[in-house]
Amino acid sequence: MIRPELAARLRPWREALIGVGALTLGLWLAVATGGIPALLGLAAMAVGLVLAVSGLRRARLSATGDAPGMVEVIEGRVTYMGPTNGGTAELDDMTEIVFVRPEQGPAGWVIAQDGGAPLMVPDGALGADKLLDALSALPGLNSGAMVRATRTGRGTSRVIWRRHPSNDHSRALT
């Protein structure tokens, strides 16, 4: 019923659209009814707001697939497989995440890690949108900063996250 081109353009925004729908339905229930349905409406509004905000962030980071290679995230391990390079980075070993947009060439994420070469992931690589979910487990990471970094101009690099040894207690548990 929906044209394939339109469905493909809306696919990255589906979570945000579902959130807006839940928010709208919840608002209607909260205003137009009373008692228990109104309380359910307030709950639907809360869920809708969370879905809409996270969906907007995810959609703005969605990978276009126009850069070479693909990203895979499995159990705390980020793997990039490209035509000329690739590598793996464990969440526990990551020390810094930088978004780089050079004057020439593709933009991408540089993930520095203990005891290994930095992992370079092009921004438009297939599956690069999974980085937001994977990296959100890092202590103190601001996912909004990730989204804002992708909107910077050419010739810039922005540090998104850096591990601070003084307040990092996650390594003591592993």
C-alpha positions in Angstrom: 0.0 0.0 0.0 2.9 2.4 0.7 5.3 2.9 -2.2 8.7 1.2 -1.6 10.6 4.5 -2.0 8.5 6.2 0.7 8.8 3.2 3.0 12.6 3.2 2.7 12.7 6.9 3.5 10.5 6.5 6.6 12.2 3.4 7.9 14.9 5.2 9.9 12.1 7.4 11.5 9.8 4.6 12.5 10.7 4.6 16.2 10.1 8.4 16.4 6.9 8.1 14.5 5.6 5.4 16.8 6.6 7.6 19.8 4.7 10.6 18.4 1.7 8.3 17.8 1.8 7.1 21.4 2.2 10.6 22.7 -0.8 11.8 20.7 -3.0 8.9 21.8 -1.9 9.4 25.4 -2.7 13.1 25.2 -6.1 12.4 23.8 -6.8 9.8 26.5 -5.6 12.1 29.3 -7.7 15.1 28.1 -10.8 13.4 26.7 -11.4 10.8 29.4 -11.2 10.6 33.2 -10.2 8.0 35.8 -8.2 5.0 34.8 -8.1 5.7 31.0 -6.7 9.2 31.8 -3.9 7.6 33.9 -3.2 5.1 31.0 -3.0 8.2 28.7 -0.4 9.7 31.0 1.6 6.5 30.9 1.3 6.4 27.1 2.5 10.0 26.9 5.6 9.1 28.9 6.4 6.1 26.8 5.7 8.0 23.6 8.1 10.8 24.7 10.9 8.4 25.4 10.4 6.6 22.1 10.2 9.9 20.2 13.4 11.3 21.7 15.4 8.1 21.2 13.9 7.6 17.8 14.9 11.1 16.7 18.5 10.5 17.9 18.7 7.1 16.2 17.2 8.4 12.9 19.7 11.3 12.8 22.5 8.8 13.1 21.1 6.3 10.7 23.6 4.8 8.4 23.1 5.5 4.7 25.2 2.6 3.6 27.1 4.9 1.2 30.5 4.4 2.8 32.4 1.2 2.3 32.2 -1.7 4.8 29.9 -2.7 7.6 29.7 -2.5 11.4 28.7 -5.3 13.6 28.0 -5.1 17.3 27.9 -8.3 19.4 28.1 -8.5 23.2 30.2 -5.4 23.9 32.4 -5.8 20.9 32.3 -3.3 17.9 33.7 -4.8 14.7 34.2 -2.9 11.4 34.9 -4.9 8.3 35.9 -2.7 5.3 37.4 -3.4 1.9 40.9 -2.2 2.9 40.9 -2.1 6.7 38.9 -3.2 9.7 39.2 -4.2 13.3 37.6 -4.8 16.6 37.2 -2.8 19.8 35.9 -4.1 23.1 33.8 -1.6 25.1 35.9 -2.3 28.2 39.1 -1.4 26.3 37.9 1.8 24.8 39.7 4.9 26.0 38.4 7.7 23.6 35.8 8.2 20.9 36.3 11.0 18.4 34.2 12.0 15.4 36.4 13.3 12.5 35.2 15.2 9.5 38.3 15.9 7.3 38.4 18.6 4.6 38.6 15.8 2.0 37.3 12.3 2.3 34.6 10.6 4.4 33.7 11.4 8.0 34.0 8.7 10.6 34.4 7.6 14.2 37.9 6.9 15.6 37.7 4.6 18.6 40.9 4.5 20.6 41.6 1.5 22.8 44.0 0.1 25.3 46.7 -2.1 23.8 45.5 -1.8 20.2 45.4 0.3 17.1 42.5 2.8 16.9 39.4 1.5 15.1 38.2 3.7 12.3 34.6 3.4 11.3 33.2 5.5 8.4 30.0 7.4 9.3 28.0 6.0 6.4 29.0 2.4 6.7 26.3 -0.1 6.8 25.3 -0.7 10.4 27.1 2.4 11.8 23.8 3.4 13.4 24.3 0.6 15.8 27.1 2.5 17.4 24.7 4.7 19.4 23.2 1.7 21.2 26.6 0.0 21.7 28.4 3.0 23.0 25.6 4.2 25.3 26.9 1.6 27.8 30.1 3.6 28.3 30.1 5.5 31.6 29.4 9.2 31.1 28.8 9.1 27.3 26.4 11.8 26.0 24.4 10.3 23.1 23.3 13.8 22.2 26.9 14.8 21.7 27.2 11.9 19.2 24.3 13.3 17.2 25.6 16.9 17.3 29.1 15.7 16.2 27.7 14.3 12.9 26.4 17.8 12.1 29.7 19.6 12.2 31.4 21.2 9.3 34.4 20.0 7.3 37.9 20.1 8.8 36.7 19.4 12.3 37.1 16.7 14.9 35.2 16.4 18.1 35.9 14.3 21.2 32.7 12.6 22.1 33.9 10.6 25.1 37.1 9.9 27.0 37.6 7.4 29.8 38.6 8.9 33.1 40.6 6.4 35.2 39.8 8.1 38.4 36.0 7.5 38.2 35.9 4.3 36.2 34.7 1.4 38.3 33.5 -0.8 35.4 36.9 -2.4 35.0 37.1 -3.6 38.6 34.1 -5.8 38.0 35.6 -7.7 35.0 
